[in-house]
Amino acid sequence: MKYRPLGRTGWNVSEVSFGAWAIGGAWGEVSEDDALDALRTAIDSGVNFIDTADVYGDGRSERLIARLKKERKDEMIVATKAGRRLPKQTTEGYSRHNLSSWVDDSLRNLAVSTIDLLQLHCPPTDLYYHPEVFGILDDFVEAGKLRFYGVSVERVEEAIKAIEYPNVQSVQIIFNCFRQRPADVFFPLAKQRQVGILARVPLSSGMLTGKLREDSHFAADDHRNFNRHGEAFDVGETFSGVDYGLGLQAVEEIRRIVPSGITLGQFALRWILMYDAVTCAIPGGKRPEQVSENCCASDLPPLRSEAVVALKRIYEEKIKESVHQRW
Ligand SMILES: NC(=O)c1ccc[n+]([C@@H]2O[C@H](COP(=O)([O-])OP(=O)(O)OC[C@H]3O[C@@H](n4cnc5c(N)ncnc54)[C@H](OP(=O)(O)O)[C@@H]3O)[C@@H](O)[C@H]2O)c1
């Protein structure tokens, strides 16, 4: 596992880290044993950074991470999120009172006195035009409740606006083979300001592992079933907003350019790591085998330029039209 600096925090984090949404909820049943085994495998593979949120399984994901921290001495940095407990996303909802009570809940769930990194959880675009919200977060840092804070965004333009606030240390954004716009528009700015980038949904909700089929079955409580058209939250969070059938077609083309000896999922993760503006990819994983396969992507050599060019072509021909200008 290789490590990269996260913005100006002074932390060096594993370039393949761990996304803890699926072990919380909304991805079908994952037992506590499997979830803990997945987390343990991540730590054994060199992961030192875990991304979670207060709402993943209503605190379940945070509590599982607290259990892991109790049993392991390894240094672990945990980034959580706040904001999705609101029944409706409004800027007013991100009040001092609400933020304070969400932070206190996360402190309790994570069993810590300070949150390493708190991210605003895809707030409305308007929030980025309200500096007072960032002032509240500065106060929480001052009070010792947070070490650092950052944002998780839907849109590239939100990311660009967010990093105008000098204490935003990280931006979490969807970046993968099917979502390439952040690299053109946002990465140079983030590098200039030394802001960390967490590449989320790096496997496009599992699609980029190449294992999904037209008739793949997803449980009723898996968002790949219930949010395919954005019924519950932003459609971009499910398969990156790419139509399922179109995604499958593109994957078949990608399969042909994957070098021998590595999996399609590892190719997709290694592609993300080709961008030095990226701090880490945060793939989700429900089982130890998935996690170790994903972590191995860090040890692979850089992709050959022919493969990078071929992927760009597949993106431009198959995917770009439906996603590029939407986020
Ligand atoms: N709004 C936000 O801030 C937000 C939104 C989305 C995600 N996130 C964060 O980003 C993280 C990653 O995104 P994500 O979990 O949505 O999507 P992802 O990482 O693209 O896909 C994860 C899923 O792919 C499958 N998978 C993973 N590794 C695999 C492997 N090696 N082989 C086969 N299948 C594999 C697993 O599901 P199956 O085995 O069931 O297929 C896993 O749950 C989340 O966990 C969360 O921390 C944040």
The ligand as a MOL file (V3000), in Angstrom:
LIG
                    3D

  0  0  0     0  0            999 V3000
M  V30 BEGIN CTAB
M  V30 COUNTS 48 52 0 0 0
M  V30 BEGIN ATOM
M  V30 1 N -22.7930 11.3020 -0.7880 0
M  V30 2 C -21.6730 10.7710 -0.3630 0
M  V30 3 O -20.9120 11.4020 0.3190 0
M  V30 4 C -21.3540 9.3510 -0.7470 0
M  V30 5 C -22.1360 8.6810 -1.6960 0
M  V30 6 C -21.7420 7.4380 -2.1350 0
M  V30 7 C -20.5980 6.8540 -1.6080 0
M  V30 8 N -19.8740 7.5050 -0.6510 0 CHG=1
M  V30 9 C -18.6620 6.9010 -0.0700 0
M  V30 10 O -17.8740 6.3020 -1.0990 0
M  V30 11 C -17.6820 4.9260 -0.8110 0
M  V30 12 C -17.5490 4.1370 -2.0910 0
M  V30 13 O -18.6710 4.2660 -2.9220 0
M  V30 14 P -19.7690 3.1380 -3.0400 0
M  V30 15 O -19.6110 2.1720 -1.8980 0
M  V30 16 O -21.0720 3.8270 -3.2270 0 CHG=-1
M  V30 17 O -19.4530 2.4360 -4.4210 0
M  V30 18 P -18.2320 1.5950 -4.9930 0
M  V30 19 O -17.0660 1.6800 -4.0970 0
M  V30 20 O -18.0730 2.0230 -6.3910 0
M  V30 21 O -18.8380 0.1120 -5.0120 0
M  V30 22 C -18.8440 -0.6480 -3.8430 0
M  V30 23 C -19.5500 -1.9830 -4.0490 0
M  V30 24 O -19.0000 -2.7180 -5.1240 0
M  V30 25 C -18.9210 -4.0980 -4.7920 0
M  V30 26 N -17.4710 -4.4350 -4.7750 0
M  V30 27 C -16.4730 -3.7560 -4.1470 0
M  V30 28 N -15.2850 -4.3470 -4.3620 0
M  V30 29 C -15.5190 -5.4000 -5.1450 0
M  V30 30 C -14.6880 -6.3950 -5.7260 0
M  V30 31 N -13.3730 -6.3760 -5.5430 0
M  V30 32 N -15.2630 -7.3510 -6.4830 0
M  V30 33 C -16.5970 -7.3640 -6.6980 0
M  V30 34 N -17.4370 -6.4470 -6.1770 0
M  V30 35 C -16.9090 -5.4760 -5.4020 0
M  V30 36 C -19.5640 -4.2630 -3.4280 0
M  V30 37 O -20.9700 -4.5000 -3.5340 0
M  V30 38 P -21.6150 -5.9120 -3.9900 0
M  V30 39 O -20.7020 -6.9970 -3.5410 0
M  V30 40 O -22.9660 -5.9560 -3.3800 0
M  V30 41 O -21.7110 -5.8150 -5.4970 0
M  V30 42 C -19.3710 -2.8700 -2.8340 0
M  V30 43 O -20.2720 -2.5660 -1.8280 0
M  V30 44 C -18.9080 4.5730 0.0640 0
M  V30 45 O -18.7220 3.3710 0.7860 0
M  V30 46 C -18.9870 5.7970 0.9250 0
M  V30 47 O -18.0180 5.7530 1.9500 0
M  V30 48 C -20.2310 8.7410 -0.2400 0
M  V30 END ATOM
M  V30 BEGIN BOND
M  V30 1 1 1 2
M  V30 2 2 2 3
M  V30 3 1 2 4
M  V30 4 1 4 5
M  V30 5 2 4 48
M  V30 6 2 5 6
M  V30 7 1 6 7
M  V30 8 2 7 8
M  V30 9 1 8 9
M  V30 10 1 8 48
M  V30 11 1 9 10
M  V30 12 1 9 46
M  V30 13 1 10 11
M  V30 14 1 11 12
M  V30 15 1 11 44
M  V30 16 1 12 13
M  V30 17 1 13 14
M  V30 18 2 14 15
M  V30 19 1 14 16
M  V30 20 1 14 17
M  V30 21 1 17 18
M  V30 22 2 18 19
M  V30 23 1 18 20
M  V30 24 1 18 21
M  V30 25 1 21 22
M  V30 26 1 22 23
M  V30 27 1 23 24
M  V30 28 1 23 42
M  V30 29 1 24 25
M  V30 30 1 25 26
M  V30 31 1 25 36
M  V30 32 1 26 27
M  V30 33 1 26 35
M  V30 34 2 27 28
M  V30 35 1 28 29
M  V30 36 1 29 30
M  V30 37 2 29 35
M  V30 38 1 30 31
M  V30 39 2 30 32
M  V30 40 1 32 33
M  V30 41 2 33 34
M  V30 42 1 34 35
M  V30 43 1 36 37
M  V30 44 1 36 42
M  V30 45 1 37 38
M  V30 46 2 38 39
M  V30 47 1 38 40
M  V30 48 1 38 41
M  V30 49 1 42 43
M  V30 50 1 44 45
M  V30 51 1 44 46
M  V30 52 1 46 47
M  V30 END BOND
M  V30 END CTAB
M  END
